[in-house]
Amino acid sequence: VTGLASPRTARTAPMLLLLSSATGATADTRCVDEGPWPCSVDGCPSETVGCSSLAELDLCSSQFAEIWNPPPFGLSGTVHGRCPRACGRCGVDPPAECNMAVIDGTA
């Protein structure tokens, strides 16, 4: 008879479904943007700046030290390292304003 699951397959299918959904949930919870960060230097658009603003300004591949001088305490590395969701690094679409060639450094 075709189309019927064997007893072994019938027992493992629910476990595989549970495992795949748990893995997806874990991936989503690890892909969280940090911030917002205080912005008190001249030229700041507001008192705080978050990931969506930095991504909209095509700054995902920039170092925080290139954006702030000096950067807020403890803030180092690239924007996409602290803003994976806004910069399109989580398997979700980035904001429409983002230019993926710039984000990936291929522009």
MOKARA-V635689 format. One record per backbone hydrogen bond with DSSP energy under -1.0 kcal/mol. CO is the residue of the C=O (numbers start at 0). NH is the residue of the N-H. E is the energy in kcal/mol with one decimal. If there is no record, write none. Layout:
BEGIN
co: {CO:CO}
nh: {NH:NH}
e: {E:E}
END
This chain:
BEGIN
co: {5:6:7:8:11:12:13:14:15:16:17:18:19:20:21:22:23:24:25:29:36:40:46:48:49:50:51:52:53:54:58:59:61:62:63:71:76:78:78:81:82:83:84:94:98:99:100:100}
nh: {9:10:11:12:15:16:17:18:19:20:21:22:23:24:25:26:27:28:29:31:48:43:38:36:53:54:55:56:58:57:61:79:78:65:67:74:63:81:82:33:86:88:87:97:102:103:105:106}
e: {-2.9:-1.6:-2.0:-2.3:-2.6:-2.3:-2.3:-2.7:-2.6:-2.1:-2.3:-2.5:-1.9:-2.0:-2.2:-2.2:-2.0:-2.0:-1.6:-1.3:-2.6:-1.6:-3.2:-2.7:-1.9:-2.8:-2.4:-1.3:-2.2:-1.9:-1.7:-2.4:-2.3:-1.4:-2.8:-2.3:-2.6:-1.0:-2.0:-2.6:-1.8:-3.4:-1.6:-2.0:-2.3:-2.6:-2.5:-1.3}
END
